[in-house]
């Protein structure tokens, strides 16, 4: 179901807005302001949470997360049902994964996409049904393939000719027939950072349209009919996508491939996976499509492509990750130092150092990602300062928010909250400079639960040899 109207306006500050601007769409739905002017999540003041659990800490609005998962499932089911087919939603575990989250995904009726043996192990720990798991990866090991088959994973997305042979041999040894999809480079380059655009030719994922690779892969799989069942084609065009046009081109090319397969091999492939990559708002200026609009546009794209090709409608699947957990997450930090730096005659930038940084959010260093940030423990001054929120690590690129207008009275001991950190922050987190990783705290109307505890120095030292 669509999200309800937001019940509050929270004053946040980013590179594009003054401190007095009311902006709330980058924050989770459970965020409110306290009577004292700070921020709270489901009635729990962020300052109280920081005192109880420490900082930095990831907070996950579980009610928001559940609503987004349900909205995706319902809207895609309705949109594709209206054109006469079915849509499955697989949560992309790479965005963020832990066993408690997997149980939420299970309860909301979604499938689960994993891409390593470690992610599969988390799914197994949570008891997620194997038949609703899809496994990705461009270099799956024999042990990972074996673990997937032994757990009854419903489909494996194949990425190379070597992998086809490995999966076929493992399945044959077990007397199994496993469903597989072929990952295809459709040549569509989404309008995003080059490291997260994943369907153009010059990158590691999938089979190329050039040189007859896809047709050869189809033929090789069909030769292993006793152990492999070819379900269809898979594509993933990138991440943080705000429009559907790239999906249109990808779908047209994939359905055209299905027509070629039907003509050349006499096989009609029953499924089509369009991947994920649906964008979210990190900044007030970001305007991603609503779930309903994206679902209806993708359904129309598939229907038009199939009609043009004279092909039957396939069962369609998508793999959102960021769109489910990203907006539900907040990271809270404590300010340690505030340092004005004279950049030029016209600019003094205030460097606000916090007790985390690139070890808990690598995205600004990797992709120059931008975020919205707010003073969380009190209202702050109406006057602002050109600020840069930075971490505590020994890197000049250790930046959390590159450009922000923060209240000019921010000082040591204040609490900052960074929005939309539910995806690719904890999952990319490191122990750089031997800084233990923060906890993940699930906050809902029912209370606070620790999904992942804070690492300790003892955890770091436990890896040391004698």
C-alpha positions as CSV (number, residue, x, y, z in Angstrom):
1,X,0.0,0.0,0.0
2,X,1.2,3.6,-0.6
3,X,2.9,5.4,2.3
4,X,0.6,7.5,4.4
5,X,0.9,11.3,4.5
6,X,3.9,12.3,6.5
7,X,2.7,13.6,10.0
8,X,5.6,16.0,10.6
9,X,8.1,18.4,9.1
10,X,11.7,18.0,10.2
11,X,14.3,20.7,9.7
12,X,17.3,19.1,8.0
13,X,20.3,20.6,6.3
14,X,22.0,19.6,3.1
15,X,24.3,21.1,0.5
16,X,21.2,22.3,-1.4
17,X,18.9,23.7,1.4
18,X,19.1,26.3,4.0
19,X,18.7,25.3,7.6
20,X,15.2,26.8,7.7
21,X,13.9,24.6,5.0
22,X,11.4,22.0,6.0
23,X,12.2,18.7,4.3
24,X,11.0,15.3,5.4
25,X,10.9,12.9,2.4
26,X,14.5,11.6,2.9
27,X,13.7,10.4,6.5
28,X,11.9,7.3,7.6
29,X,8.2,7.6,8.3
30,X,8.7,7.0,12.1
31,X,10.8,10.1,12.5
32,X,9.3,12.9,14.6
33,X,10.5,15.9,16.6
34,X,10.6,15.9,20.4
35,X,9.0,18.7,22.5
36,X,12.5,20.0,23.1
37,X,13.2,20.2,19.4
38,X,15.4,17.1,18.9
39,X,14.6,14.1,16.7
40,X,12.9,10.9,17.8
41,X,12.2,7.5,16.1
42,X,8.8,6.0,17.0
43,X,8.8,8.1,20.2
44,X,12.3,7.3,21.2
45,X,14.5,10.4,21.3
46,X,17.7,9.8,19.3
47,X,19.6,11.4,22.1
48,X,18.2,8.8,24.6
49,X,19.1,6.0,22.1
50,X,22.6,7.3,21.8
51,X,23.0,7.4,25.6
52,X,21.7,3.8,25.9
53,X,23.5,2.2,22.9
54,X,26.4,4.5,22.2
55,X,27.4,6.1,18.9
56,X,27.9,5.7,16.1
57,X,24.9,3.5,15.6
58,X,22.7,2.4,12.7
59,X,18.9,2.8,13.4
60,X,16.4,0.9,11.3
61,X,12.8,1.9,11.2
62,X,11.3,-1.6,11.0
63,X,7.7,-0.3,10.4
64,X,8.9,1.8,7.5
65,X,10.8,-1.2,6.1
66,X,7.8,-3.5,6.3
67,X,5.6,-0.9,4.6
68,X,8.0,-0.5,1.7
69,X,8.4,-4.3,1.3
70,X,4.6,-4.7,1.3
71,X,4.1,-1.8,-1.1
72,X,6.5,-3.3,-3.6
73,X,4.9,-6.7,-3.4
74,X,1.4,-5.4,-3.8
75,X,2.0,-2.7,-6.4
76,X,4.0,-5.0,-8.7
77,X,1.4,-7.8,-8.3
78,X,-1.4,-5.5,-9.2
79,X,0.4,-3.9,-12.2
80,X,1.6,-7.2,-13.7
81,X,-1.7,-8.9,-12.9
82,X,-3.5,-6.2,-14.9
83,X,-1.5,-7.2,-18.0
84,X,-2.1,-10.9,-17.4
85,X,1.1,-12.2,-15.8
86,X,2.8,-12.5,-12.4
87,X,5.6,-10.4,-10.8
88,X,7.9,-11.7,-8.0
89,X,9.8,-9.4,-5.7
90,X,13.2,-10.7,-4.5
91,X,14.9,-8.6,-1.8
92,X,18.6,-8.0,-2.8
93,X,20.4,-9.0,0.3
94,X,23.6,-7.2,-0.7
95,X,22.0,-3.9,0.4
96,X,21.9,-5.1,4.0
97,X,21.5,-8.5,5.5
98,X,21.1,-10.1,8.9
99,X,18.9,-13.0,10.1
100,X,16.3,-10.7,11.7
101,X,15.9,-8.8,8.5
102,X,15.6,-12.0,6.5
103,X,12.7,-13.0,8.8
104,X,10.9,-9.7,8.1
105,X,11.4,-10.3,4.3
106,X,10.0,-13.8,4.7
107,X,7.0,-12.5,6.7
108,X,6.2,-9.9,4.0
109,X,6.2,-12.7,1.3
110,X,9.2,-11.6,-0.7
111,X,11.9,-13.8,-2.3
112,X,15.5,-13.3,-1.3
113,X,18.5,-12.7,-3.6
114,X,21.9,-13.8,-2.3
115,X,25.3,-13.6,-4.0
116,X,27.8,-15.4,-1.7
117,X,27.9,-18.4,0.6
118,X,28.0,-16.0,3.5
119,X,24.7,-14.4,2.5
120,X,23.2,-17.8,1.9
121,X,24.4,-18.9,5.4
122,X,22.4,-15.9,6.9
123,X,19.3,-17.0,5.0
124,X,19.7,-20.5,6.3
125,X,20.1,-19.3,9.9
126,X,16.9,-17.4,9.5
127,X,15.1,-20.5,8.1
128,X,14.2,-18.7,4.8
129,X,12.6,-21.2,2.3
130,X,15.2,-22.3,-0.2
131,X,12.8,-22.4,-3.1
132,X,12.3,-18.6,-2.7
133,X,16.0,-17.8,-2.9
134,X,17.9,-16.8,-6.0
135,X,21.7,-16.9,-6.1
136,X,23.9,-14.4,-8.0
137,X,27.6,-13.9,-8.3
138,X,30.1,-13.7,-11.1
139,X,32.5,-16.2,-9.6
140,X,30.6,-18.7,-7.5
141,X,32.9,-21.3,-5.9
142,X,32.2,-25.0,-6.0
143,X,31.5,-24.9,-2.3
144,X,29.0,-22.1,-2.7
145,X,27.3,-23.9,-5.6
146,X,27.1,-27.1,-3.5
147,X,25.7,-25.2,-0.5
148,X,23.0,-23.6,-2.8
149,X,22.0,-27.0,-4.2
150,X,22.0,-28.7,-0.9
151,X,19.7,-26.0,0.5
152,X,17.3,-26.3,-2.4
153,X,17.8,-22.8,-3.8
154,X,15.1,-22.1,-6.3
155,X,17.2,-20.5,-9.1
156,X,20.9,-19.7,-9.8
157,X,21.8,-16.9,-12.1
158,X,24.7,-18.1,-14.3
159,X,27.4,-15.7,-15.2
160,X,30.0,-17.7,-17.3
161,X,30.5,-20.8,-19.3
162,X,32.7,-22.3,-16.5
163,X,29.9,-21.8,-14.1
164,X,27.4,-23.6,-16.3
165,X,29.6,-26.7,-16.2
166,X,30.2,-26.4,-12.4
167,X,26.5,-26.1,-11.6
168,X,25.6,-28.9,-14.0
169,X,28.2,-31.3,-12.5
170,X,27.1,-30.5,-9.0
171,X,23.5,-31.0,-9.8
172,X,24.1,-34.2,-11.7
173,X,26.1,-35.6,-8.7
174,X,23.1,-35.0,-6.5
175,X,20.5,-36.3,-9.0
176,X,18.9,-32.8,-9.1
177,X,17.6,-30.5,-11.8
178,X,18.2,-26.9,-10.9
179,X,16.6,-23.8,-12.3
180,X,19.0,-21.3,-13.9
181,X,18.8,-17.9,-15.5
182,X,21.4,-16.4,-17.9
183,X,22.6,-13.0,-16.9
184,X,22.8,-10.8,-20.0
185,X,24.7,-7.6,-20.6
186,X,22.0,-5.6,-22.4
187,X,24.3,-2.7,-23.3
188,X,22.1,-0.3,-21.2
189,X,24.2,2.1,-19.1
190,X,22.0,3.6,-16.4
191,X,22.6,7.2,-15.5
192,X,24.6,6.5,-12.4
193,X,28.2,6.2,-11.1
194,X,30.2,4.0,-13.5
195,X,31.0,1.5,-10.7
196,X,27.3,0.8,-10.1
197,X,26.2,0.7,-13.7
198,X,26.1,-3.0,-14.4
199,X,24.8,-3.7,-17.9
200,X,27.2,-2.0,-20.2
201,X,29.6,-4.2,-22.1
202,X,32.9,-3.3,-20.5
203,X,32.4,-4.9,-17.0
204,X,32.6,-8.2,-15.3
205,X,28.9,-9.3,-15.1
206,X,27.1,-11.6,-17.5
207,X,27.2,-12.8,-21.1
208,X,27.7,-10.3,-23.9
209,X,25.2,-9.8,-26.7
210,X,28.2,-9.6,-29.0
211,X,29.8,-12.7,-30.5
212,X,26.9,-15.0,-30.0
213,X,27.7,-15.6,-26.3
214,X,24.1,-15.7,-25.2
215,X,23.0,-18.2,-27.8
216,X,26.0,-20.4,-27.0
217,X,25.1,-20.2,-23.3
218,X,21.5,-21.2,-24.1
219,X,22.7,-24.2,-26.2
220,X,25.2,-25.3,-23.5
221,X,22.5,-25.2,-20.8
222,X,20.0,-27.1,-23.0
223,X,22.6,-29.8,-23.5
224,X,22.5,-30.4,-19.7
225,X,18.7,-30.9,-19.7
226,X,19.1,-33.7,-17.1
227,X,20.6,-31.3,-14.5
228,X,19.7,-27.7,-15.6
229,X,16.4,-26.1,-16.4
230,X,16.6,-22.8,-18.3
231,X,14.1,-20.4,-16.8
232,X,15.0,-17.2,-18.7
233,X,17.2,-14.2,-18.9
234,X,18.3,-11.8,-16.2
235,X,19.5,-8.2,-16.5
236,X,20.6,-5.6,-14.0
237,X,21.2,-2.2,-15.5
238,X,22.6,-0.3,-12.5
239,X,21.6,1.3,-9.2
240,X,20.0,4.5,-8.0
241,X,17.8,4.7,-11.1
242,X,15.0,7.4,-11.2
243,X,13.4,6.6,-14.5
244,X,12.1,3.6,-16.4
245,X,13.5,4.3,-19.9
246,X,16.6,2.1,-19.3
247,X,14.4,-0.8,-18.3
248,X,12.4,-0.3,-21.5
249,X,15.5,-0.8,-23.7
250,X,16.7,-3.7,-21.6
251,X,13.3,-5.5,-21.7
252,X,13.0,-5.0,-25.4
253,X,16.4,-6.6,-26.0
254,X,15.8,-9.5,-23.6
255,X,12.4,-10.3,-25.1
256,X,14.0,-10.1,-28.5
257,X,16.5,-12.7,-27.3
258,X,13.7,-14.8,-26.1
259,X,12.2,-14.7,-29.6
260,X,15.6,-15.7,-31.1
261,X,15.9,-18.6,-28.6
262,X,12.4,-19.8,-29.6
263,X,13.3,-19.7,-33.2
264,X,16.8,-21.2,-32.9
265,X,16.3,-23.7,-30.1
266,X,12.5,-24.3,-30.1
267,X,12.2,-23.3,-26.5
268,X,9.9,-20.6,-25.0
269,X,11.5,-19.3,-21.8
270,X,9.0,-18.8,-19.1
271,X,10.6,-16.1,-16.9
272,X,12.3,-12.6,-17.2
273,X,14.2,-10.8,-14.4
274,X,14.7,-7.1,-14.8
275,X,16.9,-6.7,-11.7
276,X,16.6,-3.9,-9.3
277,X,18.3,-0.5,-8.9
278,X,15.3,1.6,-8.1
279,X,16.5,4.9,-6.7
280,X,15.7,6.6,-3.4
281,X,15.9,10.2,-2.1
282,X,19.1,11.0,-0.4
283,X,18.7,14.8,-0.9
284,X,15.6,16.9,-0.9
285,X,16.1,17.5,-4.6
286,X,16.0,13.8,-5.5
287,X,12.7,12.8,-7.1
288,X,12.5,9.0,-7.6
289,X,9.5,7.4,-9.2
290,X,6.8,6.2,-6.8
291,X,6.6,2.4,-6.5
292,X,3.2,2.5,-8.2
293,X,4.4,4.5,-11.1
294,X,7.5,2.3,-11.5
295,X,5.4,-0.9,-11.4
296,X,2.9,0.3,-13.9
297,X,5.5,1.6,-16.3
298,X,7.5,-1.6,-16.1
299,X,4.4,-3.7,-16.7
300,X,3.5,-1.5,-19.8
301,X,7.1,-1.9,-21.0
302,X,7.0,-5.7,-20.8
303,X,3.5,-5.9,-22.4
304,X,4.5,-3.6,-25.3
305,X,7.8,-5.5,-25.9
306,X,6.0,-8.9,-25.9
307,X,3.3,-7.7,-28.2
308,X,5.8,-6.3,-30.6
309,X,7.8,-9.5,-30.6
310,X,4.8,-11.7,-30.8
311,X,5.9,-13.5,-27.6
312,X,3.8,-14.7,-24.6
313,X,4.1,-12.7,-21.4
314,X,6.7,-14.2,-19.1
315,X,6.6,-14.4,-15.3
316,X,8.6,-11.3,-14.3
317,X,10.8,-10.7,-11.3
318,X,12.6,-7.7,-9.8
319,X,15.3,-7.4,-7.2
320,X,15.0,-4.2,-5.1
321,X,17.3,-3.8,-2.1
322,X,18.0,-0.1,-1.5
323,X,14.4,0.8,-2.2
324,X,13.3,-1.3,0.8
325,X,16.0,-0.7,3.5
326,X,17.7,2.5,2.4
327,X,15.1,5.1,3.5
328,X,14.4,3.1,6.7
329,X,17.9,3.7,8.0
330,X,19.5,6.5,10.0
331,X,23.0,6.7,11.3
332,X,23.6,8.7,14.5
333,X,27.0,10.2,15.4
334,X,28.4,12.3,18.2
335,X,30.4,15.4,17.3
336,X,34.0,15.4,18.6
337,X,35.6,18.5,17.2
338,X,34.5,21.6,15.2
339,X,37.2,23.3,13.2
340,X,36.7,26.4,11.0
341,X,39.0,26.2,7.9
342,X,39.7,29.2,5.7
343,X,39.3,27.9,2.2
344,X,39.5,31.2,0.4
345,X,38.8,34.9,1.0
346,X,35.2,34.2,0.4
347,X,34.8,30.9,2.2
348,X,35.3,29.5,5.6
349,X,34.3,25.9,5.8
350,X,33.5,24.3,9.2
351,X,34.8,20.8,9.5
352,X,32.6,18.9,11.9
353,X,34.3,15.6,13.0
354,X,32.2,12.7,14.2
355,X,33.0,9.4,15.9
356,X,32.5,7.3,12.8
357,X,33.2,7.9,9.1
358,X,34.3,5.8,6.1
359,X,34.4,2.6,8.1
360,X,30.6,2.8,8.7
361,X,29.7,4.5,5.4
362,X,32.1,4.0,2.5
363,X,29.7,5.3,-0.1
364,X,30.9,9.0,-0.1
365,X,34.5,7.8,-0.6
366,X,33.6,5.2,-3.3
367,X,31.0,7.1,-5.3
368,X,31.0,10.7,-3.9
369,X,27.6,9.9,-2.6
370,X,25.6,12.7,-1.0
371,X,23.5,12.6,2.2
372,X,21.2,14.8,4.2
373,X,22.2,15.5,7.8
374,X,20.4,17.1,10.8
375,X,21.3,18.2,14.3
376,X,19.4,15.6,16.3
377,X,19.6,16.5,20.0
378,X,18.3,20.1,19.9
379,X,17.0,22.7,17.5
380,X,20.3,24.6,17.0
381,X,20.8,28.2,15.8
382,X,18.8,29.7,13.0
383,X,22.2,31.0,11.6
384,X,24.1,28.4,9.6
385,X,27.7,27.7,8.6
386,X,29.0,26.1,5.4
387,X,30.0,22.7,6.9
388,X,31.6,19.4,6.0
389,X,30.9,16.4,8.2
390,X,34.0,14.2,8.4
391,X,35.0,11.0,10.2
392,X,37.9,10.1,12.5
393,X,39.9,8.0,10.1
394,X,43.4,8.7,8.7
395,X,42.2,9.6,5.2
396,X,41.5,13.0,3.7
397,X,38.7,11.3,1.8
398,X,37.0,10.3,5.0
399,X,33.9,12.4,4.4
400,X,30.3,11.6,5.6
401,X,28.5,14.7,4.2
402,X,30.5,16.8,1.8
403,X,28.6,20.0,1.8
404,X,26.0,20.9,4.4
405,X,24.5,24.0,6.0
406,X,24.6,23.2,9.7
407,X,23.6,25.5,12.6
408,X,26.6,27.6,13.4
409,X,26.5,26.7,17.1
410,X,27.2,22.9,16.5
411,X,29.7,21.9,19.1
412,X,31.4,18.9,20.7
413,X,28.9,16.5,22.3
414,X,26.1,17.3,19.8
415,X,24.4,14.5,18.0
416,X,24.0,14.4,14.2
417,X,21.7,12.1,12.3
418,X,22.4,11.1,8.6
419,X,19.4,10.0,6.6
420,X,18.9,7.1,4.2
421,X,21.7,5.0,5.4
422,X,19.9,1.7,5.6
423,X,21.5,0.3,2.4
424,X,25.1,-0.3,1.6
425,X,26.4,1.2,4.8
426,X,26.6,-1.7,7.3
427,X,27.0,-4.1,4.4
428,X,30.1,-2.2,3.1
429,X,31.4,-1.4,6.6
430,X,35.0,-2.2,7.5
431,X,37.3,-2.2,10.5
432,X,39.6,0.4,9.0
433,X,42.0,1.8,11.6
434,X,40.7,-1.0,13.9
435,X,37.5,0.8,14.6
436,X,34.8,-1.7,15.6
437,X,31.6,-1.7,13.5
438,X,28.5,0.0,14.9
439,X,25.4,-1.9,16.0
440,X,22.2,-2.1,14.0
441,X,19.2,-1.3,16.2
442,X,15.7,-2.1,15.0
443,X,13.2,0.6,16.2
444,X,9.5,0.2,15.8
445,X,6.3,1.1,17.7
446,X,6.9,-2.1,19.7
447,X,10.3,-1.0,21.0
448,X,14.0,-1.4,20.2
449,X,15.7,-4.6,19.3
450,X,19.4,-5.2,18.6
451,X,19.7,-6.8,15.2
452,X,23.5,-6.7,15.2
453,X,25.5,-5.9,18.3
454,X,28.4,-3.4,18.4
455,X,31.7,-5.0,17.7
456,X,34.3,-4.6,20.4
457,X,38.1,-4.4,20.6
458,X,38.0,-8.0,21.9
459,X,36.3,-9.0,18.6
460,X,39.1,-7.5,16.7
461,X,41.8,-9.1,18.8
462,X,40.1,-12.5,18.6
463,X,41.3,-12.8,15.0
464,X,45.0,-12.5,16.0
465,X,47.2,-15.5,15.8
466,X,49.4,-16.5,18.7
